[in-house]
Amino acid sequence: MRGTNSLTGNNQALFVVDGVIIDNSNNNSSSQQQAGAGFDYGNAASDINPESIATINVLKGAAATALYGNRASNGAIIITTKKGKRGEGLGVTINSGIQIGRVNKETFPTYQNQYGGGYGAYYGGTNPYFFEEDINGDGTDDLVTPLTEDASYGGAFDPNLLVYQWDAFFDPTNPNFNKATPWTFAGKNGPSSFFNDAVTITNSVAVSGGTDISSFRLNYSKFDTEGIMPNSEQDRNTINFSGSHDFTDDFTVSTNINFVNQKTLGRNGTGYTDNILSNFRQWTQTNVNYQDLRRTYERTGQNYTWNPSSTSNPTPIFWDNPYYIRYENFQNDERNRIYGNVLLKYDVADWLNVTGRVTMDSYDEFQEERTSTGSNPVARYSRFNRTFREYNYDLILNFDQDITEDISFNGLLGTNIRRNNINSIRAITNGGLAVPGVFSLANSQNPIEAPFEQEEEIGVDGVYAQASFGFFNTLYLEGTIRRDATSTLPSENNTFYYPSVTGSYIFSNDIQTDWLSFGKLRLNYAEVGSGADFAQLRDIFIKPTPFGTANLFSVSDRRRNPNLKEERLTSYEGGLELSFLNRRLGLDISLYRTLTNNQTLPLAVSGSTGFTQKVINSGELENKGIEVSLNASPIQTESGFNWDLRVNFARNRNELRSLSEQTNNIVLGSFQGGITLNGTVGQPFGVIKGSDFKRDENGNRIVNATGLFQRTDPDAIIGDVNPDYTGGVFNSFSYKNLSLSFLIDVQKGGSVFSLDQYYGQATGLYPNTAFTNDLGNPVRNTIDNGGGVIFDAVNADGTPNTTRVDVSSFGVFGYQRFPNSEFVYDAGYVKLREVALSYTIPESFLKDIFFEKATLTLTGANLWIIHKNVPFADPEAGLSSGNLQGFQSGVLPATRDYGFNINLQF
């Protein structure tokens, strides 16, 4: 929210559920993502049960930091859950729903259907697009698919041409074994047939009740889903209990406890090497029938693939059978979590109460990843165990007293003690598995390298105060201040203060007019201090790969800094709220500016120092923007028909204003394809750098003497991940017991680099690599046969380019001949995000049965991408959440989700 405040730290909003701060870690490590490996384990805040949510409040500014600490400097999502109500009898609510998700074909490749597997006319013989080998032993060479080539730049499809393809070898049970089959496009049996319909079933039951002095609610929810990938499923069980009881008229105890167990099987890979979608989107043969791959695996259980090393060696050269991957190389993970609070409240007087609160967020997670023997690359097994604990202890004095009839006052004085403990260990086999099919660390072919172990203990002690004054119900003034002491900074620098002040003026009280229902002007100023990450003060030892029998340790390559200071964020905000026509029309406008200084950064240094990075305090990052929201009720009739409308618009401008005397650029992420994500002084956070087209003074692209584009060095700015603006339109229509709503989301601008297009165009997968050229001939024909293309460009001397380029072989359209900028796309979109149709059965129909209320709802999510610019992918798809954005590689297709839900109360 409101842009990026930290170059290398956490930029996500803080999640708070009933006063409990919820950890939202994502354990897809950045090193794995940049290397193009790993799986998408999601964010830990996904454990929050949507069935129990009562309200959500979004705090965008820094004012929330007084109560929740510096971690709320990026904003906070404040969630309250459903509670039992006092004075009501026992009630039961049953909720049950099903959702079907189907692949949105607009977000998956459309393949060219004219040419099949191969790199080009490289192989000699009578038909140079194919291998030639005597398969049936009659002394005559037969045509064989170039099995080792993972591209679709091969021979033109011809159903009369018989070719020995991958399914003619290795598996005698295959109907096509030792047979040549027609050379045709796979069509509907291509990679798109690999996906299933996703099915999600949600069931919950809640029992609630209350007396005059107590209330409770007990809820159990079960979430079961099967994903679009074969052998993928997730099961989540959630139990929530909330209750309160008045032990005396002045003393109340309340609690909210949640238990979550989540088990997941077959998460999708991210990046490149662990990702089936890299095969589908970048390196495949359009002649391959994926349903035959499925049937082959189901019959044999073996890794027989379209990409073997040769006709006599089934070992995959590049790509495994995708069904073998999903069922033999799967991953699984489990997380058990308990979070909640206990709150004691004592009313000392009618204007003063004391609140004591203890909150806890605690979970243990376990992850396993496998690569079977016979797969590409070497067989392996890894496991990751992590425990997370956070405890917060708060003692708060709450004041609420009118000073005079015209002056009101409320405030609080509190103290907070936070303790975090994180333990993790990651280990992996070395050199393969000694016994195939046995996945354990003890089954490592070679002695395993030292596991990566980490233990973090963080303590923060805070005191805070808040005071609010109201004058004549028109002028309001609020101030907060907080003092934190953190264990992640040196003792002489570990204490810092951060204040805020907010003023508001309800000017509609001083304007007597019928057309203005409400008007308020508000101003806010806030500062936020923030400690460093764990272990940034002292150099640490790591254990490298053993050399002989020596038991060695060495200092890591990052030089720590014992003199670190806190980061500092300063925020300014002004706003205007207006309501008209008896509040049927409303407008809310916010203007803001934030500056983050003294950031904790890993700065690159010369390797001659013995380090590759050193930690410093430096850098200033600015965000400024505008947010506008409009709400209206254009139609309200006595017959019960209503139309409500909400529109929002947000525009943020980000700039790295300074960095360090030693450099004006910091590389945030390095990705396959040679691109980097950067913080560059004078530019927004998150500019993409890579090679660009060389251009003349008029902006024309320049070609060399061979007709191919000239490229710049790989440090040109070719994209910016920040959108120009975002917005949305929500409409709700209701008539008596029937309601219909829909939401449209909009993003304008932003950039994303597609490794899928970078490789996939080179390998001839996409339609723009197999078109009719300006001569009316297939562009992949040789020059002598009227093929080739003349690129729209000029020569170095400025004259129009007339040189025809031969594109009959692999590589010309993709990464080999085009700069990185060719594959950077506008990430803007317009989406129909959500549709809901709901009907509440009239009470008159229910009076003879024991139900008090019954509601039926039809839902649709992500039904229509009205507009996008990224080809064959969802613009929002990427590696994962976090700071590393603007890169797509092997992204999953989006799904259109259709659901039905029934809610019963009795």
N, C-alpha and C positions, 0 to 999 in steps of 0.2 A: 504494500500500500504506500502511495506517495513516493515511489521511486526507491532507489538503492541508497542506503545510508552508509554502508560499510563496504570497503573494497574486498576484503577477504573474510569478514565475519558473517554472522547470521543476519539475514535481512527479512526473515519471516515474522509475521505477526505472532504474538503470544496467545496461546489458547488457555482460557481460564474457565473451569467448569465448577460452578457452585463454590467459588473461591479457591479451588485447587488448580495450581499451575500444572498444565499437562505438557510433558516432554514431547517434542515433535521431531525427534531425530530421524534422519534418513541414513541408513547404513550402507548405501551405495557409495563407497569411498570415492573421493574425487580422483584419486590416482587410478582407480579401476576405470572410471568413466573416461579419463583422458587417454588411457591405453586402449579403450574400445572394448573392454571386457566387463564381466559381472552381470548380475541380475537386478531387476527392479524390485526392491523389497518394500517400496512404498514408505509413507511417513507414519510415524508412530501415533499421531493424532487421529488416524483412521480408526482407532479403538473406541472413539467416542460413539455411543449408540444413538443414532438419529431417532429411534423410537422413543427415547426418553427426553428429548429436547423440548422444552416449553417455550423459551425465548432466546433470541440471539441479538446481541447488541455489539456493534462494531465501533470501537474507539480508534480514530485515525490519528489523532494528534499525540503529542508527548505528555499531555496532562495526566494520562493513566499511570505514569511512572511513579507517582508519589505512593500509590498503594501497592503496585506490583513490581516496582523496582526497575532497574535500567533495561531489563529484558523486554519491557513493553515500549521501548523507544521507537520500534517499528509499527506500533499500533497493537491493539489487543482485540481478540474475539471473546466476548464475555457471554458465556452460555449458562443459562439456568435450566435445571431439569424439572420434570413434573413432580409435584408433591401431592400428598394426601391433603384433604381439606377438613378443617375442624368443623364439628357440628353436623357432619354428614355421616350417614350410615355406610355400611359395607357396600362397595361397588367393584364391579369386575369389567375390565376392558379387554377385548380380544381383537387383535389386528393380524390380518393374514394377507399376503400379497405374493404375486408372481410377476417376474419381468423377463422378457425375451429380448436378447440382443443379437442383431444381425449385422454383419459387416457392411459398412457403407462403401460401395464399390468406387465412389468418387475418391476415396482415400486409399485405394490399392491400385497397383499398376495396371494399366491397359497396355498389353504387349503388342508389338508389331507382329503380324500374322503371315509374313511373307518368307522369312528365312529362319532356319534352324541352327543347331549347335555347330560351333566351330569358331576359329579366329579369322578365317578368310581362306583364300585360294592358295594355301601354303604347302599342300601335301603331295603334289605331283600326280602322276598317273592319268587315267582317262578322265577322271572328274576330280580336280585338285581340291575340292571342298571336303573330301572325305578321305579317311584312311582306306587303304586297299590291302586286303589280306585274304588268303585262301582259308575260308572258314569251314566249308563243307567237304574239303579234301578232294575236290574234283580237278585240281591243278589250275583253276582259274581264280584270279583275285576277285573278291567280292567287296562291295562298298560297305564301309563300317563308319558309324557316327564317330567323329573325333571325341572319344569318351573323355579324354583328359583335359579338354578345353571347356572352361566354364564361361562361355559366351555364346551369343546367338548371331554371329557374323558368318554363318556357314552357308550351305547350299540352299537355293530357293526351293520352297516346298513344291512337291509334285507327287500326287497320289499314285501315279504310275511308276514312280521310282521306288524300287525295293532296296531297303538298307537294313543291315544288321545293327540294331540299336542295343542299348544297355541291357534290356531284358532277354536278349538272346544268349546271355552268358551266365555261368556260375550256378544257376538255379534250375535243375532239371524238372522241377514241378511247375515251372512257369509255362503257360500255354504257348509263349513265343520263343521258348528255348530252341536254339539252333535254327531260328527262322528269320528271314528277312521280311520286314513289314513296310507298309507304305509310308513314305516320307511326308508327314502331314503335321499341321499345327495342333497342339494339344487342346486349344480352345477352353471349353468349360471344365476340362479335366486338368487344367494347369494349376499353378500354385493357389489360385483363389479357391479351389476345391478342398484345400487343406484345412480350412477353418470350419468350426462347428457353430451352431447357434448357441450363444451363451444363455444359460437358464439360472435365474436367481430366485430363490424362495425364501421369504421372510415370514416368520411367525413370532408373535409375542402375546403374552398374557400378563395383565397387571391387576393386582388386587390393592384397593386403597380404602381408607376409611378414617374416621376421626370422632373424637368426643369434644367436649367443651375445653379440655385441657391438653389434648394430644392429637396427633395425626400420624399416619404412616402410609407408605406406598411400597409395594414389593413388585418388581417387574422381572420377567424372564423373557429374553429374546434369543431366537435362533436364526442365524443367517447362513444359508447354504448356497453356493454358487458354483457352477461349472463354466469355465471360461471358453473363449473362442478357439483356443489352442487345444489340441488333443492332450488328454491326461493332465488337465489343469483344473483344480478345484480349491475352494476355500470354505472352511467351516468355522463359524464364530459363535460362541455361546457367551451371553452376557447376563449377569444377574445384578440388579440394582436395588438397593434398599435405602429409603429415606424415612426419617421419622423425627418427631419432636415431642417434648413433654414438658409441661409446666409443673415443676416439683413444688413450687410455691407461687404466689401471685407475682413475685419479683424474680424468680430464678427459673430459667428455661435451658434445657439441654436438647440439642438437635444433632443429627448426624446424617451423612450421605456416604454410602459405601458402594463401590462398583467392583465387580470381578469380571475379567474378560479372559477367555481362552480362545486363541485363534490358531488354526492349523492350515497351512497352505501347501499345496503340491503343484509343481510345474509352473513356476513363475516364468515370464518371458525374459529372454536375455536382452541386454542393452548394448549399445555400441556396435562392435563388429565381430569379434572372434567367437563369442558365445551365443550368437544371434542367428536363428534360422532365417529371419527376415532379411538379413544381409544377403543371403543366398537368393531369396525371392526377388529382391529389389535391385540387386547389383550384379550377380554372377549366376546365371542359370541358362538353360537351353529351352527354348519355347516349344520344342517338339516333345518334351518329357511329359508323360502322362502320370500325374501324381497319384491318381487312384491305383495305378499299377504298382507304384512304390508302396502304397499302403498295403495292398494285397500281398505283395512279396514279403513285407515284414511280418504280416499276420501269419503267413504260411510257414516261414522259416525262422523267424526271430533273429535273423542275421542282418548285418549291415551291408546288404547288397544295394548299391546306389548307382545313379546315372553317371557318376564321376569316378570310376575305378582307375587304378594305375595303368591297367592294360586289359586286353581281352583274356589274359590268363591270370591276372592278379586282381582280386576283388578289393584290395585295400584302397580306401578312398584317397585320391590325390589331394583334393581340396575339401569336398563337401560330402558329408554323411547323408544317408537316407534320413530325411527329416522325421519320419515316424520312429526310426531307431533312436534318434536323439530324444524325442519326447518321452519314450517309454523306457529307455535304458540309461540315458544321460541326464535324467531329471534331477531337479533340486527339490528340497522340502524345507520348511521352517515352521517353528512354533513359538508363540509368545503367550506367556501367562502374566496377567497384570492385575494389580489391585490399586485403586486410587480412591480417595475420599477424604472426609473431614469429620472432626468432632468439634462442636461449638458450644460453649457455655456462655450464657448471657445473664447478667445480674443488673437489675434496675436499682441503682443507688437512690435515685430521686426521679421525679417526673421529667427532669431535664438532663439527667446523667445516667448512663449505663456503662458497665464494664463488660467487654467481650474477650474471651479467651478462645483461641482457635488453633487446632493442630491439623495440618493437612499432610497427605502423603501421596506420592506417586511412585510405584514400585513395580518393576517388571523384570522378567527373565526371558531371554530369547535365545533360540538355537537354530542354526542354519547349516544345512549340508548341501554340497554340490558334488556332482559325479561326472566323470567321463569314462566310458567303458573301454575295455581292451578291444582293439580293432577299430577304434574311432580315430578321427583326425582332430586334434593332435594326440599326444601321448595320453594314455589312461591316467586318471588322477582321482583323488578324493580329498575334499577339504571340509573342514568344519569350523564353525564360528560360534562361540558362546559369549554372551554379554549380559551383565546384570546392571540395572539402573535403579538408583534409589535417590529420592529427593524428599526431604522433610522440611516443612515450614512451621514455625511456632510464632504466633502473633498474639500480642496483648494490646487491646485498643480501648481507649476511653472515648466515648461518644457523647457530644454535647449538643443540645437542641433547646434554645431558650430565646424568647423575644426580649430584647433589651428594653425597647419601648413599644408602644402600639404600632409605631411606623418603622421600627428597625428590628429585623430578625437576625438571629445568629445560629449557626450550627457549625460544628467542627469535630475534629478528632485528633487524638494524640496516640501514637502507636509505636510499637517496636516489633521488629521481625528478625528472626534467626533462621537462616537457611543453611542446610547442609546437603551436599551432593556427594555421592559415591558411585563411581562407574568402574566396573571391572570387565575386561574382555580378553579373549585369547583366540587367535586364528592360526590354524596349522594346516599343512598340505603335504601330501605324499611327494616323493622325489623319484623321478626316473621311471614311473609306471607302477603297476600293481603286480605283486609277486604271484598272486592267485587271481585269475580273472573272475570278476563278478563278486568279489568280496571287498566291500567298501569299508575300510577301516584304516586308521593311521598306521597301525601295526603291520598292515599288508603292503607297506611301501617297498618298492623294489630296491631302493637305496636308502641309507639312513636319512631321515627327514631333517631338513634344515631347522634351525631354531624357530619355534613358533613366535609369532608377534604377540606379545603380552602387554597389556596396558592397565594401569590402575590410576584413577583420578579421584582426588578428594578436594572438594572446593567448599569453602565456608564464606558466607557473607552475613554480616551483622548490620542491621539498619534500624534507624529511628526516623519517624516521619510525623508530620503534622499537617493538618488542613483546617482552614478557617474560611467560612462563607458568611457574608453579610448581605442583607437585603434592605433597601431603603425605599419606603413608600410603595412596595411591590412593583417598582419600576427600575431602579438601579441595583445592580448586584456586583459584588466584588468578592473574588475567591483567590486565596493564595495557598500554595503548598510548598513544603520544603522537606527534603530527605537527605539523610547522611548515611552513607554506606562505608563499611570497611571490608575489604575483600582479601582473601588469601592469595589471589593470583598476581598481586602487585607487591613490590618490595615494601618493607615495613614503613619506611620513611615516606612512601608515596601512596599508601594503600587506603587512605581515607579521603573521601571527596563528598561535596555537597551538590545538590541540584534543586533549584527552586522553580516555581511557576507562578504566574499571576494571570487571572482571567477577569475581565470586566464585561458587563453586558448592560444594555439599555433598552428597555421595552418602550419604544417611543410611541407605540400605538395607544398607550395610556394617556398620552398628552395630545393626541390628535382625535378630535371628535368628528368622525366621518363614517358613513354607512358602508363604503366600499372596502375599507381596510379593517379586516378582522383582527389581525395581529401583525406586529412588526417589531423585530429585535435586531440590534446591532451588537456584535460581540468582538472582542479583541483578546488575544492570548499571547503570552510569552513564556517560554519554558527552556530550561537547560537540563541536560541529562549527562551524568557521568557514567562511564562503563569500564569495568576491569578488563584484563586480558584473558585469553584462553589459558587453559591449564598448561603448565610446564613451559613457559616462555622466559623464565628468569635465569635458569642455570642450564648449562650444557648437559646433555644426557648421553648415556652409553647405549650403543646398539651392539648386537652380536652378529657379525657377518658370517658368511659361509666358512666353515672350518677349513683351515689349511693344514693338511696332515692330521696329526693328533693334537695339535695345539688348541687350547681353549682360550680364544682371543675375544676381546671386546674393543670397540673403537668409539670415538666420539662421533655423533651424527654430523651430517653435512650442513646443518643449520646452526649458526652461531646465535645463542640466546643473549638476552639483554638484561642484566641485573638492575638497570636503572629505568625501567619502563614506568610510564605514567598513564593515567586513565585517558581513554578517548573522551571527546567532549562533543555533544550535539546541542546546537542552539536552534530553537524553533520559534517562528513568528507566524501568527495566524489571525486573519480577520474574516468575519462572516456576517451575512445578512439573511434574516429569515422573514418571510412575508406570507401572509394568508389573506385571501380576499373572498368576498361573496359568501360570508358565513362559513369560512374555511373550506369551501368547495374547490378553491384554487390556492396552491401553495408553491412557494419558491424558496430554495435554500442555496446560497452561494458562499463558497469558501475560497479564500486566497491564502496561500501559505508559502513559506520559505524556510528551509532547514539547511544548516551548515554543520558538517561533521569534521572536526579537527583532531589532530594528534592521533591518527589512526595507527594501530599496531599492524605493521606490514613486514612480510619477508622480502627483503631487498636482495636481488642477485648481486653476487660479488665474484671476483676472480678466483678461480680454483687454486691459484698459487698461494692463497691465504690459508689453505687447508679446509675451507668451507665453500659451499656454493651459494649460500644465502646467509644473511644476517637480519635479525629482528630489530626494527627501529620504530620510533614514534614519528610519524610524518604524514603529510597529505591532508588536503582539504577538499571535501566533496559537497557540492551544492545541489539541492533540489528545490524547485519552485514550480508552483502550478495553480490550477483552478479546478474546483469541483462544483458542479451545478446539478441540483436535483429539482424536478418539477413534479408535483402531484396534483391531480385534478379529479373531480367527479362530474364529468360532463352531463351525465344523465342520472337523475334520481326521481322515480315516479311513485305515486301512491299505490300503483298496482303491484309494486315489488320488484320492478326491473331497475337495475343499477349498473352503471359502467364506471369503473375506477381506472385511472391511468397514472403510471409513474414513469418518468423519464430521467435518466442520469447521464452525466457527461463528465469526464475527467481528463485533464491534460497536464502532464508533468514534463518539466525540462530539467535535465540532469547534466552537470558538468564537473569534471575533475579539475579543480582550480589550481592545485599545486600538488607536488609529490615529494621530491627529494632533490637536493643539490647534485646528487650523483646521477640521476636519471629522470627522464620525463615520461617513462612508460613502465608499467608493470604488467607482466603476462599472467593473466588469471587462469588460463587453460590453453593447452596445446593439443590439437586434434589431428586425426588422420586426414590426409589431403593437404597438409602443410599450412592449415589456417590456425590462427590464434585468436583468443578472446582477451581483450586488453583494457587496462585503464591508462589512458593517454591524456596528459595535461592539455587542457583546452578543448577536450572532446567529452562526450557522454561516457559514463561507465558502460563498458560492454561493447566497444567497437570491435568489429571483426576485421582482422588484417590477413592479407594474402596477396597473391598476384592479380594484376588487373590488365586490361587491354591497354597497350600503348596507343595514344591518340594524338592527332595533330591539333593545331591551335583552334580548329573549328569543332573539335570533339569527335571527329571521324576516327574509327578504328583503323589501325595500320597493319598491313600484311608485309611479309618478307618476299623475297624473290620466288619462293615456292608457292605463294598464295595462302600461307598459313599465318595466323595472327601472331604479332609480336606481343611479348608479355613484359610487364614490369617486374621488379624485384618483389619478393613475397612480403613486403612490409607496407603495402598500400592499404589504406582504409577502404574496405569494400562493403561494409555494412554496419548497422547499429541495431542492437537488439531491442532498444527502447521504442515503444509505439508512439506515434504522433498523438493519438488520443484513444480513449476507450469510452464505451457508452452502452446503454441498454434501454429497452422499452418494454414495460410490463403492462399488460392489459388484463383486467378482470371484469367479467360480466356475470351477473347473478339475477335470477328470477325465481323468487320464492325458494324452493328447496334445491334448485339446480344452479350450478355455477360452472363457468368456463374461464380459464386463464391461459395466457401464453406469454413467453418471455423471448425477446430477440436481443442477442448480444452482438456488439460491434467492436472491432478493433481496426484502427487505421494505422498502417505503417508497421515498423519494426522489420527486422531482417532475420533470415534463417539460412544457413548454409546446408545444402543437401548432399551428403556423401552418396546417397542413393542415386542421384542424378549424375554426380561426378563420375562414378564408376558405371552406372547402368546405361548411360548414353554411349560410353566407350565400348561396352560389350554388346551394343546393338539391341537392347531389350525394348526400347520405347519407339512409338510411332514416328517421332521426329528424326529417326535414323534410317527410315525406309520409306521415302516419299518419291514422288515424281518430280524430276528436276526441271529446269527452265527449258530443256530440249524436249520434254515430253517423255523422257525415259526413266526407268528406275535409277535412282541416284547411286545405288550400289553396283551398277554396271561399271565395267572398266571404262577408262577414257575412250579407248578405241571403239567401244560399243555404245558410246553416247552417254555414259554415266558421268559421275563427278558433280561437283558443286563449285560455284563461284561465290565466295563469301562477300557480303556487303561491307566493303572497306575501301581504303585508298592505299596506294603504294607510298613508299617513303617520300617520293617527290611530290605527292599530292594528287597525282593522276588517279582516275578510277581503277580499281582492281579488275583485271580481266583474266587472271590466271585460274584455270580450272584445277581443282584438287581431286585426286583419286581417293574415293572413300569406299573402295570395294573390300577393304580389310579393317580389322579391329583397330580401334583407338582414335580415329580422327575426330569423332564428335564429342569425345569425353575428355578425361583428365590429361591425356597425353598431348593434346594440341590446343586445348582451351585454357585460359587462366581461371583461377578460383572464382573470380567475380561472375563468371557465366553461370555459376550454380548457387548464387546468392539470390534469394527470392523475397519478395514483399510478403511479410507474415500476416498481413491484414485479413480480416474475414467479416462476414455477416452471417450469423447463425440463428436458426430457430432452436433455441436452447431447450425449451421445456413447454409442454402443453399438458393441461390437466382438466378433465371433465368430471365433476363430482355431483352426486345426487344423494340427498338425505331423505330417507323414507319418512313420510309424514307420520307424526305420532298417532294419528287416528288409525293408521294401519297396524300399529304395534300394540294397541291398548289391550288386545286379547292375548298377547304373548308376553313373556317376561323381559323382552328387550325394551330398554328405555330409548335407545337411539341406534340407528343403523345407517351407515354411510358407505356408498359404493363409489369408487374412483377409478377412472381410466387415465393413465399417464403416458406421455411420450417424452423422451429425452434425446437431444441431438438428432432430431428427425430430418433436418434439412440444412445443409451448408449453402446458404443462398448465394454467397460469393466467396471466392478465395483465389489466391494467386499461386500458391505452392502446388506444383503438379503431383497428382496421384498420392497425396498425403494430407493429413490434417495439419493446418498451420500451428496448432497448439502442441503437437507431438514433439517430444524431444528426449534427451537422455534421461532426465529425472528432474525433481525439484531442486532448488538451490541456486547458487550464483552462476553456475555454468549453463547458460542458455544460448540459443541461436545455432544449435547444431543438431542435425538429423542424420541418423544412420540406422537403417533397418528398423524403422518405426512401425509399431503395430497399426493396422487400420483401425479407424474409429468404428463404433457400432451405433446403429439406430436402436434405441431401447423402447420397447412397448410393455406397459405394465397394467395390472389390474389389482386393486386392493379393496378389502372389505374391513370395516371397522364396526364392531358391535360393542355396545355398552349395556350392562344390566346390573 
